[in-house]
Amino acid sequence: MKTPNVDDAIVKSIASDTNVPVEMVLRMYEETWAEYSDGARIVDYLPVLVARRVRDNLRHWGQEIH
């Protein structure tokens, strides 16, 4: 079940930029969203912060593999 806050365009962009399957990016995005939104009173910037964290995690993960 997809989180209502997921922006498909952002997920697809991250997947394309990092060469990671959309399903994996979606799962990471949803998990990061849940972590960041837990107890958050202001959520205006969450899409930007979540996308940045997912991208950074995937970049670090990619560097560890190589």
N, C-alpha and C positions, 0 to 999 in steps of 0.2 A: 504494500500500500504506500503510495507516494505522499510525502509531506506536502500540505497545501502551499507552503512557502517556497517550494522549489521552483526556480526559474529555469525552464528547460533550455533556453538559449544560453544561459551561463554554463550549465552542466555540459552541453554539447560543445561549447567553446573551449572549456577546460579540457575535455576529452580529446578534442582535435589538437589543441596546443601541446598536450603532454603525451599523445599517442597511447592513451589508456582507454579501455572500453568504457562506454557511457554508463553501463550498469555499475561499474566499480566507482566511477566519479559520483554517480547519483547516491550510492550508499554512503560514501565519505561525506558528501554534502549534507545528507539527511542527519548523519551522526553528529557532524560538526554543528549543524543548525540546532539540534536538540541540546547539545552541550552549551552553546552560546546563549540560547534563548531561555534556559532554565533560570528563572528568577529575574530576568531582564525586564526593566520597566520601560526602557526606551529601545525600540527595535528598528528605528528608521535606517540605521546603518548596517544592520545585520547581514543583508545580502552581500554587501561589499566586503565585510569582515570575514564572512564564511567563505566566500569565493577566494579571497586572498589566502586564507589558511589552507584550503584544499589544494590550491596551486602550489603553495610553498611545500606542503607535505609531499606532494607528488614529485616535485623537483628534487627534494632531498632523498626521497625513495629511489628515484631514477639514478641519482649520483652514487648511491650506495651499491646499486646493482653493477654499475660499470666500474 
